[in-house]
Amino acid sequence: MKPSSSPSNDQKLKICHHKAANPSIKQSALPNWAMQEFKLSKVPTQGTISNILAKRQQYESMDSTELTSKRQRAVKHPELDNVLANWVLQCQARRVALSSYLIKEKARQFARQLELGERTPEFSNGWLAKFNIRHGFKAQKSYGESGFADLDAIDRNMPTIKEKLQSYSLQDIYNMDETRLFYRMAPDQIIARRQIEGSKKDKTRLTFVFAANADGSHKMEPLIIGHAQRPRAFNRKSGELLGFYYRSNAKAWMTGLIFREWLQKMDQQMQDANRKVLLLLDNAPSHVVRDLPLTNVQVFLFPANTTSKIQPMDAGIITAFKRRYRRFQLQDAIDRDEQQKADIYKVDQLIAMKWAKAAWNDISSKTIANCFKHTGLFGRETQKNEVGSEEQDIENELKDAINQLPISRPMSVHELINPEEEQQVAHEEISDEDLIKLSSSQDQEEEEDGEVMDENPPMSTKEKLNVLHSCISFLDISNPIHVIAHKVLRNIQFEIRTIEKKQTTLDKYFCKEY
């Protein structure tokens, strides 16, 4: 029998149980273990193993027929399943007590709105039980009134918060937050207003999810939420294959289901690292932690209406990201203007995501640590100008770039990196109508309009090396700055040649074989 390339559901469950029985084993060791244990034809990827571990509850709820299958039995009505699950999570965020009857009645209402007609399920107790198991929901209890804190809550709760933080070292205290980004926005007040007003149509808005620890030693991989599973710029590849943690829905919003997936993935990472950490979160509608089987991440929710003051991501970290992103954008706009391109700010989503990833990676640990200190959660509150000269240098670069561009009404740097529309929460409470729109985009493959491909065709190895040679020839290595550029270009040159040599060797090998 030909070896299988992927594990069955039964084998996936065994992977989960093996990890549970051996908590000290690192996740990086599981792919090789799985290949040897189940005689697979290839090693599963780290992403595959991570997804398997995150779905342990689903595998444990399967019957024998489902376990012997390679694929999990498809949900009959995925749109209904997603919209109802997000609605339940929103109710939990508002501490609304839900009975089985209420959930089934809401399911019937959504089924009518989705026009399921004769395909409408019976919504029996068995259906509800499977729905609850699928999403890890437990029996609902009444939590009484939801506590809405005002700004005075900061002073009242600060001693309690600080006491909680003292139980953890700085490297084990994390903060996560979301932000919107209009990735094509021009630094021109007139053009930008027109772009933002039309963003719902041309879908040039992304949501980014950032998390880092208090000493700045660990920046987690950013989660990016877009409008389509595979925008045209992805060239039919998945976000994971392109090197991104990427999810999508019709609004490019954070939802309860996406948040829970993200949090379970973080918990798994901390299990692998054998760390117990504290995660600071704002009280957003999508941040529903109830019923999640977390073992290594303890969540602390800030009081409502206080996060702009005491949340580290809001204290300068997200702003630092946007400074760096806009620097990439304006540098590219200047290049395109010199090439006399028609729309110098028009880039595709993949390019924007690459800039964003590079911008996040460029933020120093010192900047992040200072932003955490600025909140006052860790002793004396620092002044904003203590963030350092690094940020001011980038702002000066942005000012210079704006002055070089053909702009009729230029924005200030502050307006460019902090537009009001991007400050709106990326996870606002979602209406029933929007919940249905979000769920209906699950199978969307491409943007229908507004998406553009990068205009530059792919270069051959010879063309890349010729361009690099021209750049190196231009440099004056008696200039200290040019010496740095010379070293970087030589490293890129070496990398391209190494890849080409490996490919040539492979081609020769297969030519001999066939």
N, C-alpha and C positions, 0 to 999 in steps of 0.2 A: 504493500500500500504506500502511495506517495505521501511523504511527510506533509503535515499541514503547516501553513505559514502563519496562522493565527490561532490562539487558544479558543476552545469552546467556552460556553457560559459556565459549565461545571469546572473547567480548568481555571477560569477566572476567579471563581469562588475559592478554589484551593489556593490560589495566589494570595487572596485576601486573608485566608485562615493561616497560611504560612507566615505572612507578615505579622499577624496578630500573635501567633505563638512564638515568634522570634522578634520582639520589638527592637532589639539592638541591631538587627540587620539593616544595612543601608539600602535605600530604594535603588541605588545604582547597581546593586548586586542582584536584584530580582530578575532583570531581563535574562541574564545568563542562566540563572537557576531555572526559570520557566522553560527556556529552550531545551535544556538538558532533561528536565523532569518530564516534559510532555513531548519530547522528540520533535520539536518544531523545526521547520526548514530554515528559519532565520530568527535572529534575536529581536524580540519586541522592542520598540522604541521607549525611551523614558516617558514620553507623553502618553503612550498607550498604557503603561503600567500605572501612571498617576491617575488616569481616568478610571482604570479598573478598581483601584483602591478606593476612589471617591464614590464608586457605585456599589459598595459592598452590600448595603441594605437592599438594593434592588435584586442582586443575585440571590440573597438569602430568602427573598420572598417568592422566588420562582418555583414552579412545580417541576417534576422529573422530566417532562417533555421539553420544557423550556431550557432546562439545564443541559440537556444533551445537544441542543442546537448551538451553532456557532454565533448566531445573532440573537439578540434579545427580541422576543416577540414584539412586533411593532404595536404601538398604541393605536387603537382603531380610529380615534379622533384626536390627533396631536394638537390641533388648534384649540379645541375645547379644553384639553388637558392643560395646556400652557396658560390659557387665559384664566382658568379657574384657579390654578395653583398660584399665579401672581395675585389674584384677588384675595385668596386666603392669607397670603403673606402680608398684604396691605392691611387687612383686618387685624392681623396679629400685631402689626406695628402700632395700630391705634388702640390696641388692647380691647378689641371688640370680642365678646364671648360668642363663639360659633357652635351651634348644635349641628348634629347630623342632618336634621331636617332643613336648616338654613342653607347648608352647603349644597344639598341636593336641589333645593328650590332655585338657588342661584345658577346651578349647572343647567337646569331646565331653561332658565331665562337666557343664558348665553347660547344654548343650543338653538333657540328660536332666532336669536340675532345672527347666528352663523348660518341659519337656514339649512340645518341638517335634515329636516323633513323626516322621511321614513328611516333614515340612518340614525335617528336619535336613540341613544341607549335607554335602558329601562331605569337607570339610576337606582339600582337595588342596593341593599346593604353590602352585598358582595362587591359590587362596583365601587362603592365608597371605600371599602376596606383596601382594595387594590390601589385606589387613588392615594389613600393616606400612606400606604407602604412605599409606593413609588416615590413620594416626595418627603418621606420621613415625618409626616404629620402625626401628632398624637391627639388623644381626646382633649377637647378644649375646656378650659376653666375660666371662670370670670375673674378678672384682675382688678375690678373696681374702676375708679376714676383714673384717667391718665394724667400724670403730673406734668403740667406745662410750667417750666421754669422761666422767670424773667431774668433780666441782667443782674439783679441783686443776688441771684443764685450763685454767681461766681464767688462773691465774698462769703456767702454762707457755706458753700461746699468746698472751697479751696483747701481748708485744713484736712477734710476727709480725703480729697483727691490726692493731696501730697502724701498723706499717710499710706494710701494704697500704693503709690509709686515707689515709696521707700522699700517695699518688699521685693523690688526687682532692681537689677543692675541696669545701667543705661542701655547696654547692648540688647537687653531683653524687653525693652519698652518700644512698641511700634505705634505708628499712627497711619491711618489710611483715609484718603478722601478722593472724590471725583471732581473733574473739571471739564468744561466744554472747551472746544477749540475750533474756531472758524479758520480752517487751515489755508485758505486762499485770500484772506482778508487783506486788502490794500491799505497802506498807511495814509490814505487820502480820505478825509472825512466824507466827501460826497460819494466816492466810489464805494467805500466801506458800508455806508448806510444802505446803498442799493444792494450790495452783496448780502448783507445780513438779512434784509427784508426778503430776499429771494432764496435764502439758504434752504428753506423747506422744499423748494422745488428742485434746486440743483444739488442738494444733498452734500454740501461741502462742509459739514459739521461732524466732528468726532467727539466722543467722550473718552477721557483717559482716567484710569484708576491707578493712583500712585500710593506706595507704602514704603516707609523707611523706619529705621530704629533711631533712638535718641542720640547715640554717639556718632551716627552717620556711617557706621562701618558696613551696613547692609542696606542697599536699595533693592527692593524686590522688583522682579520683572513687571513692567507696566501692563495692565490689561487695557486693550483698546476696543471700544464698541463703535461699530459703524452701522450703516444702513443695509448693507447686503452681505450675504455670506461670502460671495466671490465677486467683488467689483471687477469691472473689465480690466483694470490695471493689474489684477492678480494673475491674468492670463490663465484662467481656469484652475489655478492652484489654490490650496487652502492657506489660511493665515499661518497655521502651524508649520506647513512645509516651507513657507517663506521666512520663518524664524520669528514669528510674533505670537503672543497670546492674544487672540482676536475672537470676538463674539459679535453678533449683529442682531438688530431688530429694526422695525420700520422707523422708529423714532431716534435710534442711536442713543437710547437711554439705559441707565442702570435699572435693572429690575430685581425683584426679590430672588428669583431663581438664579440669575447670573451672580448675584452677591453670595448666595449660599454656596454655589460652586467654587467661587474665588476663596471663600473662607475655609472650606474643606480642603482645598488645595494647599493653603497656607498651613493648616493644621498638620497635613501630611508631611510637608517640608520640615516642620519643626520636630515631628516624630523622627524623621530620618536623621536629623541633626542632634537628636536627644536633648532638645531644649524646651523649657517651659517659659512662655512669653506672655506679656500683657499687650492687648491691642486696644488702643484708644479710638473710639468711633463717635461720629455725630449721630444725632437721633433722627436720621433720615427714614422716610417710609420704606425704603428697600432694605434697610439694615435690620433684618429680622433674624435673630439668633436662636430663638426658641426651638427646642426639640433637636437641635443639631448635636450629634455625638462627638463633641470636641474633647480632645484629651490633652493637647499641649498648648492650646491658645485660650487664654481667658480674656473675655471681652468686657470692656468698661465703656458704657455709653455716657457721653457728656450730657448735662442737662440741656434742654431745648433752649434755643436763642442765645447760647453762650459761645458757640464754636468759633465765631469770627474773632473772638478775643483770646481764647485759650487753646485752639487747635493748631498744632505745629504746621500742618500743611497750609493752613490759611495765614500763618505768620511769616511767610516768605518763600517757602519751598516751591509751591506751585508757580509763584511769580518768577522765581529763578529759572524754572523750566521754560516758561514762556519767553523770557528774555533770550534764552539760547535758541529756542525754536525760531523766533522772529529774526534772529541774526542769520540763521541759515536761509530763511525765506528772502530777506532783503538782499543778501549776497547773490542769490540766484536771480532775483529780479534785476539787479544791476547788470549781470551777465546777459540776460535776455534782452534788456534794453539796448545794450551795445550791439547785440546781434539783430536789432530792429524787429524783434518779435511783436506780433499784434497785441497779445495780452500777456504782459510780463509777469503777472501774478498767477497765471493759470497752470497749476501743476496737478498731477494725478494723485489719488489717495495713497498709493504705495510709496511714492516719493515723500509725501508728507509724513507717513508713518516712519520712514527711515530717518528723516530729520528729527522727529519727535524722540525716537529711541536714542539717537546720538545726543540730543539735548539733555535727556534724563541722565544718561551715563556720564555726561560732562559735569554734573553738579558735584562739587567737592564734599567730602565728609565734614569739613569745617563749616561750610555754609549750612548744611543740614543740622549739625549740632547747635550752631548759633540760633537757628530758627526755633528749635526746641527750647533753648534757654530763654528766648525772648518772650515765651508764653507766661513765664513766671511760675510754671509748674515745678521747676527744679531749683527753687531758691529765688535769688534776686532776679527781677525782670530786667533784661538788658534793653538797651536802646536800639532802635531799628538800624542806626548807622553803624552798629557794631557787627553787622553782617559781613562787612569787609569791603576793601577796595575792588575786589574781583568783580562784584556786581556792578559797581559804578563804572568800571572799565567797559563792560559790555553795553551799558546804557550809552556811554560816549560813542561806541561803535555804531549803535543804532541811530543816534543823532546824525552822525556823519553819513550813514547810508541813506537816511531819509533826505538829506540835503543833496545827494547825488542823483536822486530819482526825479522824473518829471511829474511833479505833484502840484495841483492847483491849490488845494487847501490841506496842507500836511497836518497829520496828527502830532500831538506831543508823544514822547516815549511812554508816558504813563497811560495815555489813551490807547496806545498800540498794544501794550502788554496786559492791560486791565480793562478791556471793553465791557461796558455794563452788561451786554447780552451774555457774555461768557461767565459772568458772576452768578447768573441764575442757576439754581440747583439743577444738576443733571439727573436727578432721581425724584422729581416732584411727584406728588400723588397723582396716580393715573386714573382717568375716568374709565368707565366700562367700555365706551366706544374706542378709546385709545388702547385698552387692553386687548381688544379684538384685533385692532390693527397691528399691534406688536406680535401677536401670535401668528397672524396670517403671513408674516414675512419669513417664517422659519425656513422655507424651502427656496427663498429667493436666491438666484444664482448671480445676477449681474444688475448693475444700475441701468435703468432704462434710458436715462439721459443725464446730461450734466457732467459725466465722467469723461476725462480725456486721458489718452495714453501719453507717456513721455515721448516727445517728438524726436529724440535722438535715437537712431537705430543702434542695435548692439554692435560693438566694435570687435574686430578680430584681434587675436593675440598680437599679431605683427603691428596693427594700428595702435594698440595700447602702448606697446614698447616704443614705437616711433614718437608718440606724443610725450611720453616720459623722457625720452632722450632729448627732445627739443627743450623741455622745461629744465632739465639738468644743465644743458649747454648754456642756458640763459643766466644761470646762477653765478654769482660772484662769491666764491667760498672764503674770501677775506672778510666778508660781511658776516658777523655772528648770526644774524637772523637767517641769512641764506644757508649757513652751515646746517641749521636745524632742518630747513626745508630739504636740503640735499640728502640728509640722512633718511628722512621720511620717504622721499621719492625713490631712493635706492632700495629701501625695504619693500616698497610696493613692487618695484621692478623684480626683485628677487622672488617675491611671492608669486607673481604672474609666471615667471620662468619655471618655477618649481611645479606649479599646477600643469603647465604645458608639457613638461618632461614626463610627469606621471601619466598624463593622458596618452602621450605618444607611446609609452611603454605598454599600456593596456591595449592600444590599437594593434601593436606589433604582436602581442600575445594572442589576441583573438584571430589575427590573420594566420598565424601558424596553426592554430587549432582547426580552422575551417578552410 
